[in-house]
Amino acid sequence: PSGLSRKPSLQQGPILATGQNLTLHCRSDLSYDRFTLSKEGVGDLSQRLGWQPQPGLSQADFFLGPVGRSHGGRYRCYGGRSLSSEWSAPSDPLDILIPGQLPATPSLSVHPGPTVSSGENVTLLCQSRNPMDTFLLSKEGAADAPLSLRSVSQAQQFRAEFSFGAASSALGGTYRCYGSWDSSPHLLSQPSEPLELTVSGAHG
């Protein structure tokens, strides 16, 4: 094997504000000389030479400019070596989500309340009067992709309940929810008002 089967990783926080500069970082623990970035439905966007942030690692930075509606989508990157025409296996897909693109602002609430004891069951409820196919829940500062649930229609409201079971201190933080449509899943509504969840250690 040539070693080119090892896939690189593609990194960037998932939800971006319009106008913010977007740079995608493709990284590998193999010494690739070059990287290419592709977008689902579009194909290859650009190639970049790799550089070494530290010995044994290689990286390329793809600067895509100020974020706009057209940046929403699913991206992958590949690593390659200059003496080979082969490319590595693709990175895991990275979804770039653009908020503020749908004419709706969902609301976010929490049961039993914004301050819970460790071990209590917690449910975050995202609702909208505007039709939504999916709701996404993001936590401020988290690098992970937001959680998503299919919308349920009830009493002229569209809603999704994100249930977390027994709360731990790691659940605490600031949350926002967004809605999306199946026809353009990478374009999101306005964010809800932020909701601050505090988990107290009353029960250890």
Backbone as ProteinMPNN parsed JSONL, in Angstrom:
{"seq_chain_A": "PSGLSRKPSLQQGPILATGQNLTLHCRSDLSYDRFTLSKEGVGDLSQRLGWQPQPGLSQADFFLGPVGRSHGGRYRCYGGRSLSSEWSAPSDPLDILIPGQLPATPSLSVHPGPTVSSGENVTLLCQSRNPMDTFLLSKEGAADAPLSLRSVSQAQQFRAEFSFGAASSALGGTYRCYGSWDSSPHLLSQPSEPLELTVSGAHG", "coords_chain_A": {"N_chain_A": [[0.831, -1.212, 0.0], [0.383, 2.283, -0.662], [0.153, 4.1, 1.332], [-1.512, 6.177, 0.928], [-4.09, 5.8, 1.588], [-4.823, 6.679, 4.041], [-6.937, 8.882, 5.622], [-7.234, 12.465, 5.65], [-8.145, 15.131, 8.004], [-10.803, 17.499, 8.253], [-11.376, 20.717, 9.361], [-13.35, 23.055, 11.177], [-15.415, 25.373, 12.858], [-18.927, 24.621, 12.955], [-21.256, 26.34, 12.523], [-21.648, 29.412, 11.007], [-21.281, 32.959, 11.043], [-22.752, 35.292, 8.82], [-20.624, 37.062, 6.636], [-18.356, 36.752, 8.203], [-14.937, 35.727, 7.968], [-14.057, 32.79, 6.229], [-12.114, 30.011, 6.716], [-10.976, 26.872, 5.889], [-9.367, 24.151, 7.389], [-7.276, 21.613, 6.43], [-5.939, 18.695, 7.649], [-3.337, 16.309, 8.432], [-1.777, 13.366, 9.822], [0.063, 12.258, 8.23], [2.725, 12.952, 5.932], [1.711, 14.8, 3.668], [2.167, 16.485, 0.526], [0.443, 18.104, -0.788], [-2.941, 19.269, -0.895], [-6.403, 18.862, -1.662], [-9.574, 20.471, -1.927], [-12.973, 19.689, -1.858], [-16.441, 20.202, -2.745], [-19.648, 18.986, -2.095], [-21.722, 18.248, -4.831], [-20.568, 20.195, -6.346], [-17.858, 19.683, -6.82], [-14.228, 19.574, -7.165], [-12.735, 22.32, -5.535], [-10.351, 23.793, -5.008], [-6.722, 23.5, -4.983], [-4.05, 23.194, -2.648], [-0.69, 23.714, -1.558], [0.869, 21.654, 0.877], [1.894, 22.307, 4.295], [4.079, 22.099, 7.184], [2.879, 22.151, 10.311], [3.987, 21.127, 12.589], [6.615, 18.699, 13.238], [5.987, 15.713, 11.425], [3.34, 16.227, 10.94], [1.009, 17.439, 8.497], [-0.515, 20.119, 6.679], [-3.026, 22.108, 5.054], [-4.413, 25.265, 4.275], [-7.47, 26.524, 3.4], [-8.676, 29.369, 2.211], [-11.735, 30.828, 2.018], [-12.979, 33.234, 1.938], [-15.261, 36.003, 2.82], [-18.13, 34.862, 4.534], [-21.001, 33.747, 2.86], [-24.294, 33.059, 1.565], [-23.825, 31.134, -0.433], [-21.795, 29.559, 0.538], [-22.76, 27.577, 2.169], [-22.945, 24.077, 2.695], [-21.63, 20.733, 2.031], [-18.426, 19.631, 2.683], [-15.289, 18.101, 1.727], [-11.885, 16.97, 2.132], [-8.765, 15.998, 0.574], [-5.605, 14.323, 0.686], [-2.385, 14.419, -0.935], [0.613, 13.373, -2.721], [3.449, 14.854, -4.296], [4.825, 13.292, -6.148], [3.066, 11.409, -6.939], [0.049, 10.46, -8.582], [-2.109, 9.775, -7.188], [-4.767, 10.271, -4.802], [-5.524, 10.582, -1.299], [-7.902, 8.699, 0.736], [-11.116, 10.308, 1.206], [-11.544, 12.98, 3.608], [-13.598, 12.842, 6.59], [-16.93, 14.066, 6.079], [-17.567, 17.6, 6.245], [-19.969, 19.734, 7.379], [-20.999, 22.894, 6.487], [-22.846, 25.396, 7.883], [-25.151, 27.982, 7.38], [-26.47, 30.582, 9.109], [-29.47, 32.661, 9.473], [-30.711, 32.704, 7.015], [-33.277, 31.932, 6.48], [-36.675, 33.04, 6.782], [-37.39, 33.182, 9.703], [-37.516, 32.908, 13.284], [-36.793, 30.773, 15.705], [-37.924, 29.727, 19.025], [-36.393, 28.973, 22.177], [-36.593, 26.893, 24.949], [-36.33, 25.538, 28.305], [-36.802, 22.603, 30.233], [-36.588, 21.19, 33.457], [-36.051, 23.876, 34.116], [-33.847, 26.795, 33.847], [-31.799, 26.414, 35.662], [-30.522, 23.503, 36.908], [-30.198, 20.533, 38.933], [-27.367, 18.415, 39.294], [-27.707, 15.286, 37.747], [-30.425, 15.47, 37.335], [-33.104, 15.105, 34.94], [-33.053, 16.7, 31.775], [-34.643, 18.715, 29.359], [-34.495, 20.371, 26.319], [-36.435, 22.562, 24.481], [-37.24, 23.369, 21.25], [-39.01, 25.639, 19.258], [-41.191, 26.796, 16.615], [-43.36, 29.012, 14.876], [-43.316, 29.167, 12.198], [-43.201, 26.925, 9.428], [-40.939, 24.242, 9.766], [-38.542, 21.795, 8.831], [-36.475, 20.518, 10.158], [-34.848, 20.858, 13.319], [-32.007, 22.394, 14.797], [-29.644, 22.206, 17.391], [-27.299, 24.107, 18.973], [-24.293, 24.47, 20.89], [-22.641, 27.041, 22.511], [-19.265, 27.631, 21.747], [-18.664, 24.959, 21.377], [-17.019, 22.472, 19.462], [-18.17, 20.448, 18.129], [-20.496, 19.145, 15.688], [-23.788, 20.576, 15.469], [-26.611, 19.261, 17.324], [-29.314, 17.523, 15.786], [-32.811, 17.289, 15.108], [-35.814, 15.898, 13.761], [-38.602, 17.92, 12.936], [-41.704, 18.198, 14.696], [-45.135, 18.63, 14.195], [-47.443, 20.433, 16.058], [-50.333, 21.697, 17.44], [-50.381, 24.029, 15.778], [-47.751, 24.72, 15.963], [-44.328, 24.161, 15.252], [-42.014, 21.839, 16.404], [-39.28, 20.533, 18.408], [-37.937, 18.266, 20.72], [-35.138, 18.14, 22.649], [-33.74, 15.8, 24.514], [-31.829, 15.124, 27.406], [-31.437, 13.363, 29.498], [-29.85, 12.367, 32.548], [-28.397, 15.151, 33.974], [-25.083, 16.444, 33.754], [-22.197, 18.338, 34.856], [-20.951, 19.024, 32.505], [-22.954, 19.552, 30.734], [-23.786, 22.101, 31.117], [-23.971, 25.486, 29.873], [-24.215, 27.805, 27.063], [-26.888, 27.832, 24.863], [-28.299, 27.708, 21.545], [-30.981, 27.54, 19.176], [-31.887, 26.532, 15.841], [-33.781, 26.522, 12.793], [-34.326, 24.466, 9.852], [-34.895, 23.791, 6.332], [-35.727, 20.938, 4.328], [-35.214, 21.287, 1.636], [-33.014, 22.908, 1.433], [-30.753, 22.154, 3.301], [-28.447, 23.216, 4.488], [-28.825, 25.846, 4.947], [-29.902, 28.034, 7.383], [-32.406, 29.158, 9.797], [-32.847, 32.346, 11.514], [-31.001, 32.586, 14.618], [-32.316, 31.333, 17.738], [-33.093, 33.225, 20.744], [-30.315, 33.308, 22.997], [-29.903, 30.658, 25.374], [-29.108, 30.139, 28.659], [-27.828, 27.488, 30.416], [-27.504, 26.154, 33.59], [-25.843, 23.846, 35.607], [-26.054, 22.643, 38.741], [-24.155, 21.307, 41.48], [-25.644, 19.868, 43.369], [-26.441, 17.22, 43.806], [-24.09, 15.865, 43.591]], "CA_chain_A": [[0.0, 0.0, 0.0], [1.164, 3.511, -0.812], [-0.053, 4.985, 2.475], [-2.429, 7.257, 0.58], [-5.458, 5.476, 1.996], [-5.113, 7.345, 5.309], [-7.686, 10.097, 5.291], [-6.978, 13.641, 6.478], [-9.324, 15.66, 8.701], [-11.19, 18.843, 7.824], [-11.812, 21.322, 10.615], [-13.93, 24.405, 11.204], [-16.675, 25.41, 13.6], [-19.948, 24.325, 11.95], [-22.237, 27.389, 12.204], [-20.868, 30.615, 10.744], [-22.025, 34.204, 10.863], [-22.565, 35.904, 7.508], [-19.605, 38.106, 6.602], [-17.138, 36.305, 8.878], [-14.037, 35.063, 7.027], [-14.112, 31.332, 6.336], [-10.925, 29.252, 6.336], [-11.052, 25.452, 6.226], [-8.035, 23.589, 7.624], [-7.18, 20.18, 6.148], [-4.758, 18.256, 8.397], [-3.06, 14.874, 8.413], [-0.542, 12.947, 10.488], [0.986, 11.819, 7.178], [3.344, 14.139, 5.32], [1.248, 15.09, 2.313], [2.712, 17.724, -0.048], [-0.623, 18.92, -1.362], [-4.299, 18.923, -0.486], [-7.464, 19.437, -2.49], [-10.846, 20.659, -1.223], [-14.126, 19.522, -2.75], [-17.755, 20.489, -2.172], [-20.651, 18.081, -2.665], [-22.547, 18.871, -5.851], [-19.774, 21.171, -7.104], [-16.594, 19.059, -7.223], [-13.02, 20.159, -6.587], [-12.738, 23.783, -5.478], [-8.993, 24.311, -5.166], [-5.61, 22.741, -4.424], [-3.072, 23.98, -1.905], [0.497, 23.0, -1.093], [0.858, 21.395, 2.311], [3.018, 22.78, 5.11], [4.2, 21.317, 8.419], [2.73, 22.933, 11.543], [4.987, 20.527, 13.476], [7.147, 17.497, 12.577], [5.08, 14.573, 11.312], [1.995, 16.669, 10.566], [0.925, 18.305, 7.319], [-1.747, 20.907, 6.72], [-3.259, 23.169, 4.073], [-5.466, 26.188, 4.697], [-8.266, 26.976, 2.255], [-9.379, 30.605, 2.556], [-12.892, 30.933, 1.124], [-13.485, 34.606, 1.917], [-16.387, 36.308, 3.706], [-19.195, 33.863, 4.435], [-22.275, 34.107, 2.25], [-25.255, 31.97, 1.363], [-23.293, 30.095, -1.327], [-20.81, 28.72, 1.219], [-23.42, 26.458, 2.839], [-22.812, 22.819, 1.969], [-20.836, 19.638, 2.611], [-17.065, 19.689, 2.154], [-14.314, 17.052, 2.05], [-10.563, 17.239, 1.566], [-7.935, 14.843, 0.229], [-4.169, 14.58, 0.683], [-1.643, 13.798, -2.031], [2.061, 13.604, -2.773], [3.772, 15.441, -5.6], [5.335, 12.287, -7.083], [2.008, 10.423, -7.172], [-1.212, 11.039, -9.066], [-3.17, 9.293, -6.295], [-5.196, 11.052, -3.645], [-5.94, 9.775, -0.15], [-9.346, 8.606, 0.98], [-11.61, 11.627, 1.619], [-11.811, 13.252, 5.019], [-15.018, 12.798, 6.956], [-17.551, 15.292, 5.57], [-17.774, 18.74, 7.13], [-21.128, 20.527, 6.961], [-20.96, 24.322, 6.814], [-24.235, 25.836, 8.039], [-25.206, 29.445, 7.32], [-27.704, 31.048, 9.75], [-30.064, 33.916, 9.03], [-31.088, 32.601, 5.605], [-34.713, 31.636, 6.388], [-37.426, 34.103, 7.464], [-38.003, 32.663, 10.928], [-36.681, 32.9, 14.487], [-37.416, 29.866, 16.671], [-37.724, 30.007, 20.451], [-35.755, 27.868, 22.897], [-36.913, 26.87, 26.376], [-35.753, 24.37, 28.979], [-37.563, 21.984, 31.329], [-37.522, 21.9, 34.337], [-35.738, 25.299, 34.229], [-32.479, 27.089, 33.415], [-30.842, 25.89, 36.645], [-30.915, 22.146, 37.296], [-29.236, 19.824, 39.766], [-26.682, 17.298, 38.655], [-28.493, 14.053, 37.795], [-31.8, 15.711, 36.883], [-33.372, 15.021, 33.505], [-33.16, 18.025, 31.158], [-35.152, 18.747, 27.985], [-34.508, 21.669, 25.645], [-37.525, 22.567, 23.504], [-37.123, 24.367, 20.185], [-40.331, 25.788, 18.634], [-41.367, 27.862, 15.628], [-44.666, 29.081, 14.21], [-43.047, 28.954, 10.773], [-42.903, 25.518, 9.144], [-39.538, 23.818, 9.729], [-38.398, 20.342, 8.694], [-35.487, 20.04, 11.127], [-34.292, 21.841, 14.251], [-30.633, 22.135, 15.2], [-29.305, 22.781, 18.692], [-25.847, 24.291, 19.066], [-23.774, 24.947, 22.171], [-21.597, 28.042, 22.264], [-17.901, 27.184, 22.028], [-18.465, 23.534, 21.091], [-16.504, 22.225, 18.109], [-18.959, 19.378, 17.509], [-21.656, 19.523, 14.874], [-24.983, 20.718, 16.3], [-27.573, 18.156, 17.344], [-30.473, 17.816, 14.931], [-34.0, 16.447, 15.263], [-36.922, 16.213, 12.858], [-39.66, 18.728, 13.515], [-43.035, 17.618, 14.888], [-46.15, 19.685, 14.157], [-48.392, 20.26, 17.161], [-51.074, 22.916, 17.806], [-49.904, 25.13, 14.93], [-46.346, 24.994, 16.259], [-43.368, 23.129, 14.862], [-41.209, 21.723, 17.619], [-38.415, 19.372, 18.624], [-37.495, 18.173, 22.113], [-33.809, 17.549, 22.82], [-33.711, 15.265, 25.88], [-30.449, 14.807, 27.778], [-31.301, 12.438, 30.612], [-29.249, 12.886, 33.775], [-27.491, 16.264, 33.683], [-23.779, 16.554, 34.405], [-21.698, 19.715, 34.73], [-20.558, 19.255, 31.107], [-24.129, 19.985, 29.965], [-23.966, 23.535, 31.308], [-23.451, 26.342, 28.808], [-25.156, 28.657, 26.335], [-27.447, 27.106, 23.717], [-29.189, 28.365, 20.581], [-31.526, 26.597, 18.206], [-32.122, 27.015, 14.481], [-34.595, 25.645, 11.956], [-33.902, 24.353, 8.447], [-35.795, 23.112, 5.401], [-35.083, 19.842, 3.596], [-34.821, 21.722, 0.288], [-31.697, 23.569, 1.529], [-30.466, 21.83, 4.705], [-27.297, 23.946, 5.032], [-29.237, 27.224, 5.196], [-30.652, 27.988, 8.64], [-33.17, 30.323, 10.238], [-32.181, 33.156, 12.529], [-30.874, 31.842, 15.873], [-33.172, 31.693, 18.87], [-32.387, 33.931, 21.816], [-29.463, 32.343, 23.705], [-30.415, 30.113, 26.632], [-28.008, 29.757, 29.549], [-28.183, 26.356, 31.277], [-26.569, 25.968, 34.701], [-26.005, 22.572, 36.323], [-25.452, 22.756, 40.073], [-23.671, 20.001, 41.94], [-26.355, 19.528, 44.61], [-26.478, 15.776, 44.022], [-22.791, 15.327, 43.212]], "C_chain_A": [[0.861, 1.256, 0.0], [1.074, 4.404, 0.419], [-1.052, 6.085, 2.18], [-3.865, 6.949, 0.969], [-5.828, 6.2, 3.288], [-5.775, 8.688, 5.035], [-7.269, 11.256, 6.191], [-8.245, 14.068, 7.218], [-9.543, 17.105, 8.276], [-11.856, 19.524, 9.005], [-12.306, 22.745, 10.427], [-15.17, 24.329, 12.078], [-17.846, 25.36, 12.641], [-20.891, 25.453, 11.569], [-21.509, 28.727, 12.131], [-21.766, 31.829, 10.588], [-21.726, 34.771, 9.479], [-21.545, 37.034, 7.599], [-18.314, 37.74, 7.295], [-16.252, 35.573, 7.861], [-14.003, 33.569, 7.294], [-12.803, 30.735, 5.835], [-11.12, 27.819, 6.796], [-9.636, 24.903, 6.321], [-8.084, 22.089, 7.374], [-5.873, 19.691, 6.749], [-4.597, 16.752, 8.31], [-1.819, 14.581, 9.243], [0.361, 12.178, 9.522], [1.53, 13.065, 6.48], [2.918, 14.279, 3.862], [1.849, 16.419, 1.836], [1.608, 18.667, -0.491], [-1.967, 18.399, -0.877], [-5.27, 19.523, -1.493], [-8.759, 19.459, -1.689], [-11.974, 20.496, -2.223], [-15.412, 19.813, -1.988], [-18.771, 19.626, -2.888], [-21.534, 18.843, -3.653], [-21.813, 19.871, -6.72], [-18.512, 20.524, -7.659], [-15.418, 19.768, -6.584], [-13.074, 21.683, -6.659], [-11.347, 24.349, -5.709], [-7.99, 23.335, -4.584], [-4.687, 23.699, -3.695], [-1.87, 23.095, -1.604], [0.393, 22.806, 0.413], [2.042, 22.053, 3.0], [2.999, 22.016, 6.422], [4.037, 22.213, 9.637], [3.661, 22.423, 12.638], [5.453, 19.234, 12.83], [6.134, 16.355, 12.579], [3.659, 14.943, 10.944], [2.066, 17.492, 9.285], [-0.45, 18.953, 7.293], [-1.812, 21.822, 5.508], [-4.458, 23.979, 4.536], [-6.171, 26.729, 3.461], [-9.081, 28.192, 2.678], [-10.499, 30.823, 1.544], [-13.545, 32.31, 1.15], [-14.638, 34.828, 2.877], [-17.556, 35.351, 3.454], [-20.445, 34.462, 3.805], [-23.114, 32.86, 2.06], [-24.653, 30.81, 0.564], [-22.286, 29.178, -0.642], [-21.45, 27.533, 1.943], [-23.266, 25.184, 2.024], [-21.916, 21.837, 2.696], [-19.484, 19.565, 1.899], [-16.26, 18.454, 2.57], [-12.957, 17.489, 1.524], [-9.798, 15.937, 1.404], [-6.47, 15.264, 0.306], [-3.499, 13.866, -0.475], [-0.164, 14.096, -1.928], [2.45, 13.989, -4.188], [4.254, 14.404, -6.61], [4.291, 11.225, -7.413], [0.765, 11.132, -7.697], [-2.38, 10.618, -8.179], [-3.521, 10.342, -5.243], [-5.59, 10.095, -2.529], [-7.44, 9.526, -0.192], [-9.838, 9.983, 1.435], [-11.684, 11.757, 3.136], [-13.277, 12.953, 5.316], [-15.663, 14.102, 6.483], [-17.692, 16.356, 6.653], [-18.934, 19.554, 6.576], [-20.95, 21.966, 7.424], [-22.391, 24.85, 6.758], [-24.265, 27.358, 8.139], [-26.519, 29.93, 7.936], [-28.232, 32.326, 9.116], [-30.546, 33.901, 7.596], [-32.567, 32.279, 5.406], [-35.477, 32.657, 7.225], [-38.146, 33.582, 8.701], [-36.994, 32.763, 12.059], [-37.339, 31.976, 15.498], [-37.186, 30.335, 18.108], [-37.142, 28.761, 21.107], [-36.097, 27.987, 24.368], [-36.367, 25.583, 26.979], [-36.682, 23.913, 30.098], [-36.592, 21.121, 32.135], [-37.231, 23.395, 34.472], [-34.276, 25.522, 33.896], [-31.397, 26.696, 34.417], [-31.34, 24.532, 37.112], [-29.823, 21.553, 38.172], [-28.606, 18.693, 38.975], [-27.507, 16.027, 38.824], [-29.936, 14.227, 37.376], [-31.916, 15.515, 35.374], [-33.621, 16.418, 32.948], [-33.686, 17.871, 29.735], [-35.112, 20.181, 27.473], [-35.523, 21.601, 24.511], [-37.333, 23.717, 22.522], [-38.459, 24.424, 19.448], [-40.328, 26.927, 17.618], [-42.793, 27.838, 15.101], [-44.505, 28.884, 12.709], [-42.722, 27.49, 10.531], [-41.395, 25.268, 9.05], [-39.5, 22.302, 9.594], [-37.501, 19.759, 9.776], [-35.113, 21.189, 12.049], [-32.886, 21.407, 14.639], [-30.357, 22.872, 16.497], [-27.791, 22.889, 18.778], [-25.486, 24.844, 20.435], [-22.607, 25.878, 21.893], [-20.226, 27.482, 22.636], [-17.632, 25.732, 21.723], [-17.993, 23.362, 19.654], [-17.347, 21.181, 17.378], [-20.065, 19.958, 16.63], [-22.871, 19.668, 15.788], [-25.84, 19.457, 16.262], [-28.739, 18.516, 16.435], [-31.579, 16.805, 15.188], [-35.04, 16.879, 14.239], [-37.997, 16.979, 13.626], [-40.952, 17.919, 13.632], [-44.032, 18.77, 14.921], [-47.192, 19.415, 15.232], [-49.014, 21.612, 17.494], [-50.516, 24.145, 17.091], [-48.494, 25.596, 15.283], [-45.52, 23.845, 15.697], [-42.336, 23.057, 15.973], [-40.311, 20.501, 17.587], [-37.925, 19.427, 20.059], [-36.158, 17.448, 22.172], [-33.681, 17.113, 24.276], [-32.31, 14.768, 26.217], [-30.326, 13.835, 28.941], [-30.647, 13.121, 31.802], [-28.191, 13.948, 33.463], [-26.175, 16.104, 34.424], [-23.282, 17.976, 34.177], [-21.33, 20.044, 33.285], [-21.721, 19.762, 30.26], [-24.344, 21.491, 30.07], [-23.367, 24.34, 30.16], [-24.56, 27.141, 28.157], [-25.582, 27.967, 25.049], [-28.27, 28.036, 22.828], [-29.786, 27.297, 19.688], [-31.863, 27.323, 16.909], [-33.077, 26.046, 13.802], [-34.003, 25.557, 10.562], [-34.978, 23.638, 7.644], [-35.03, 22.024, 4.665], [-34.564, 20.287, 2.228], [-33.45, 22.396, 0.278], [-31.174, 23.382, 2.952], [-29.292, 22.596, 5.311], [-27.595, 25.425, 5.275], [-30.206, 27.233, 6.373], [-31.457, 29.266, 8.851], [-32.263, 31.258, 11.037], [-31.998, 32.296, 13.785], [-31.955, 32.254, 16.861], [-32.392, 32.631, 19.791], [-31.507, 32.916, 22.55], [-30.095, 31.906, 25.022], [-29.229, 29.606, 27.447], [-28.494, 28.647, 30.475], [-27.094, 26.174, 32.327], [-26.88, 24.652, 35.398], [-25.281, 22.7, 37.653], [-25.097, 21.367, 40.581], [-24.363, 19.504, 43.183], [-26.358, 18.032, 44.877], [-25.183, 15.131, 43.546], [-22.681, 15.238, 41.739]], "O_chain_A": [[1.939, 1.281, 0.594], [1.835, 5.364, 0.542], [-1.411, 6.851, 3.075], [-4.764, 7.749, 0.709], [-7.011, 6.328, 3.607], [-5.237, 9.523, 4.308], [-6.981, 11.051, 7.37], [-9.294, 13.44, 7.074], [-8.596, 17.835, 7.979], [-12.794, 18.981, 9.589], [-11.765, 23.523, 9.641], [-15.896, 23.336, 12.046], [-17.785, 25.997, 11.59], [-21.299, 25.537, 10.411], [-20.834, 29.126, 13.079], [-22.875, 31.733, 10.063], [-20.584, 34.735, 9.019], [-21.591, 37.857, 8.513], [-17.275, 38.34, 7.019], [-16.766, 34.873, 6.988], [-13.929, 33.134, 8.443], [-12.426, 30.926, 4.679], [-11.399, 27.577, 7.97], [-8.805, 25.153, 5.449], [-8.843, 21.372, 8.026], [-4.807, 20.203, 6.408], [-5.566, 16.013, 8.14], [-0.924, 15.418, 9.361], [1.314, 11.524, 9.947], [0.871, 14.105, 6.444], [3.66, 13.927, 2.945], [2.02, 17.352, 2.62], [1.806, 19.88, -0.562], [-2.101, 17.235, -0.499], [-4.996, 20.559, -2.098], [-9.008, 18.573, -0.871], [-11.947, 21.084, -3.304], [-15.473, 19.691, -0.764], [-18.774, 19.532, -4.115], [-22.028, 19.931, -3.357], [-22.356, 20.348, -7.717], [-18.13, 20.765, -8.804], [-15.573, 20.475, -5.589], [-13.409, 22.26, -7.693], [-11.17, 25.271, -6.505], [-8.343, 22.456, -3.797], [-4.556, 24.864, -4.071], [-2.005, 21.885, -1.418], [-0.103, 23.673, 1.133], [3.067, 22.324, 2.373], [2.011, 21.355, 6.74], [4.953, 22.963, 9.974], [4.077, 23.184, 13.512], [4.763, 18.709, 11.956], [5.507, 16.065, 13.598], [2.848, 14.061, 10.663], [3.065, 18.16, 9.023], [-1.421, 18.407, 7.817], [-0.782, 22.261, 4.995], [-5.4, 23.44, 5.118], [-5.541, 27.321, 2.584], [-10.059, 28.065, 3.415], [-10.241, 30.983, 0.351], [-14.546, 32.537, 0.47], [-14.965, 33.942, 3.667], [-17.917, 35.074, 2.31], [-20.885, 35.549, 4.178], [-22.683, 31.748, 2.362], [-24.936, 29.646, 0.845], [-21.952, 28.124, -1.183], [-20.754, 26.582, 2.296], [-23.434, 25.199, 0.804], [-21.497, 22.075, 3.829], [-19.414, 19.454, 0.675], [-16.51, 17.849, 3.612], [-12.876, 18.282, 0.586], [-10.131, 14.917, 2.007], [-6.132, 16.414, 0.028], [-3.979, 12.833, -0.942], [0.262, 14.954, -1.154], [1.859, 13.515, -5.159], [4.108, 14.613, -7.814], [4.598, 10.246, -8.093], [0.468, 12.261, -7.305], [-3.512, 11.052, -8.393], [-2.699, 11.171, -4.854], [-5.945, 8.943, -2.78], [-8.153, 10.065, -1.038], [-9.058, 10.753, 1.995], [-11.863, 10.771, 3.851], [-14.092, 12.827, 4.402], [-15.006, 15.143, 6.485], [-17.909, 16.045, 7.824], [-18.887, 20.012, 5.434], [-20.771, 22.224, 8.614], [-23.06, 24.765, 5.729], [-23.494, 27.95, 8.893], [-27.581, 29.715, 7.351], [-27.546, 32.985, 8.334], [-30.771, 34.959, 7.008], [-33.063, 32.345, 4.282], [-34.984, 33.096, 8.264], [-39.376, 33.546, 8.737], [-35.784, 32.712, 11.84], [-38.347, 32.348, 16.099], [-36.368, 31.217, 18.368], [-37.37, 27.64, 20.653], [-35.917, 29.045, 24.972], [-35.991, 24.656, 26.26], [-37.269, 24.726, 30.812], [-35.824, 20.371, 31.532], [-38.113, 24.131, 34.914], [-33.534, 24.562, 33.683], [-30.216, 26.647, 34.072], [-32.442, 24.417, 37.647], [-28.678, 22.006, 38.159], [-29.234, 18.095, 38.101], [-27.959, 15.726, 39.929], [-30.616, 13.242, 37.089], [-30.959, 15.728, 34.629], [-34.314, 17.225, 33.567], [-33.231, 17.002, 28.991], [-35.63, 21.094, 28.116], [-35.478, 20.693, 23.681], [-37.272, 24.883, 22.912], [-38.991, 23.387, 19.053], [-39.57, 27.888, 17.741], [-43.369, 26.768, 14.903], [-45.446, 28.48, 12.026], [-42.036, 26.87, 11.343], [-40.674, 25.983, 8.353], [-40.33, 21.603, 10.175], [-37.731, 18.648, 10.255], [-35.064, 22.345, 11.629], [-32.605, 20.218, 14.791], [-30.778, 24.014, 16.682], [-27.082, 21.888, 18.67], [-26.255, 25.578, 21.055], [-21.698, 25.544, 21.133], [-20.053, 26.924, 23.72], [-16.484, 25.295, 21.799], [-18.497, 24.016, 18.741], [-17.253, 21.043, 16.158], [-20.501, 21.095, 16.808], [-22.975, 18.953, 16.784], [-25.8, 18.69, 15.301], [-29.108, 19.686, 16.327], [-31.324, 15.629, 15.449], [-35.142, 18.055, 13.89], [-38.259, 16.717, 14.8], [-41.254, 17.074, 12.789], [-43.802, 19.773, 15.597], [-47.753, 18.323, 15.314], [-48.298, 22.567, 17.798], [-50.219, 25.164, 17.715], [-48.092, 26.711, 14.952], [-45.966, 22.698, 15.673], [-41.838, 24.084, 16.434], [-40.55, 19.555, 16.836], [-37.547, 20.486, 20.56], [-36.058, 16.281, 21.792], [-33.531, 17.947, 25.169], [-31.679, 14.078, 25.417], [-29.209, 13.507, 29.34], [-30.861, 14.31, 32.039], [-27.211, 13.672, 32.771], [-26.151, 15.68, 35.58], [-23.869, 18.729, 33.401], [-21.387, 21.205, 32.879], [-21.507, 20.336, 29.192], [-25.003, 22.09, 29.219], [-22.38, 23.929, 29.551], [-25.697, 27.156, 28.63], [-24.744, 27.565, 24.242], [-28.854, 29.015, 23.294], [-29.166, 26.257, 19.464], [-32.089, 28.532, 16.88], [-33.17, 24.882, 14.192], [-33.272, 26.448, 10.13], [-35.853, 22.972, 8.197], [-33.835, 22.161, 4.406], [-33.589, 19.732, 1.72], [-32.794, 22.453, -0.762], [-31.15, 24.335, 3.731], [-29.152, 22.625, 6.534], [-26.736, 26.17, 5.747], [-31.212, 26.524, 6.361], [-31.239, 30.29, 8.203], [-31.073, 30.994, 11.211], [-32.771, 31.362, 13.997], [-32.447, 33.382, 16.826], [-31.184, 32.807, 19.636], [-31.916, 31.766, 22.712], [-30.746, 32.701, 25.7], [-28.454, 28.764, 26.993], [-29.45, 28.831, 31.227], [-25.913, 26.055, 32.0], [-28.03, 24.373, 35.739], [-24.06, 22.845, 37.698], [-25.681, 20.372, 40.152], [-23.757, 18.792, 43.983], [-26.286, 17.607, 46.03], [-25.184, 13.969, 43.141], [-21.651, 14.805, 41.222]]}, "name": "protein", "num_of_chains": 1, "seq": "PSGLSRKPSLQQGPILATGQNLTLHCRSDLSYDRFTLSKEGVGDLSQRLGWQPQPGLSQADFFLGPVGRSHGGRYRCYGGRSLSSEWSAPSDPLDILIPGQLPATPSLSVHPGPTVSSGENVTLLCQSRNPMDTFLLSKEGAADAPLSLRSVSQAQQFRAEFSFGAASSALGGTYRCYGSWDSSPHLLSQPSEPLELTVSGAHG"}
